[in-house]
Structures are given as C-alpha cells and as structure tokens.
Amino acid sequence: MITVNEYSKKLNRPEARHRYWHIIKSDREFFPEAHETFKLKFDGKTYELTVNHRDDIMTGKLYEKYRFLEGDEIIVKKKDKGQFVLEAPDTKPYPKV
C-alpha cells in the first residue's frame, strides 16, 4: 500500500476568491473524513479545519494575514493523524496600509 504524505495544487480563481480548496476524488483519501476536524499549521499558528460534504475545505481563517491568489501553489504535508502543515511559497502577506 502506498502512503501519500503530501498534497499540492495551484489555486483556481473561485478557490482564491471564495476562500476554499476543492479536493478532487483522486486526492480525497489524503484528508480526514467529512466533518472530522483536523489541525493545519501555517506560519506558526495552528488552525482547526474540516472537509465539508462537498469535499471542500473552507480556508477563510488562513486569510487573516496572508492573501492567497489565483495560481498560488499550496503544499499540505501530513505529519501525524489529524495533523498537517501548510506551505504556500507563492502566497504573500497583505500589503501594509
């Protein structure tokens, strides 16, 4: 059995704009079951997220400091059961006002 420990994708326009990630069927097993909370660490902070019944992860919490745009790559790495780490090499903080 092959265990995948990394998930990556480039965000499309609706995902970036409406603050969610859609998981396609072939990648669905990487994430926990629908409505099961998992922890995602990003930029030194841990967020509790869930996958909904439509295989979407609502990511609005991650936009607190960072601006995810169309074409930005996200890389999610599985650490332990229910624990993940996000790397977003293309994503930048919101500009200072």
C-alpha positions, -999 to +999 in steps of 0.1 A: +000+000+000+014+034-010+010+062+016+010+097+003+023+123+027+020+154+005-008+171-013-002+201-036-023+222-061-025+256-076-055+276-065-080+285-092-099+318-093-130+307-073-109+290-047-088+320-041-117+345-042-142+325-021-116+311+003-119+273-001-100+244-015-118+218-035-104+183-033-108+161-063-118+125-059-083+111-066-068+131-037-097+127-013-081+100+008-053+123+018-076+143+041-098+131+070-134+121+066-161+148+060-169+168+091-139+155+111-118+183+125-081+183+116-052+207+126-033+226+100-002+246+110+007+276+089+030+305+097+035+294+133-002+292+140-025+261+142-059+262+126-087+237+131-104+230+098-128+204+084-137+189+050-174+195+042-198+171+025-189+186-010-151+178-005-143+214+001-121+229+029-132+264+039-100+283+044-112+318+054-092+316+087-059+314+067-066+348+051-061+366+085-026+377+075-020+362+040-035+369+006-040+337-014-043+345-051-053+325-082-023+305-093-007+303-058+006+269-050-003+252-017+015+222-003+000+203+025+021+178+043+007+151+066+026+149+099+006+127+124-030+115+124-051+147+121-021+170+119-010+188+088+015+215+078+008+241+050+035+256+029+024+283+005+056+295-013+038+319-037+015+335-010+024+369+004+011+388+034-014+416+028+003+449+019+009+473+048-015+502+047 
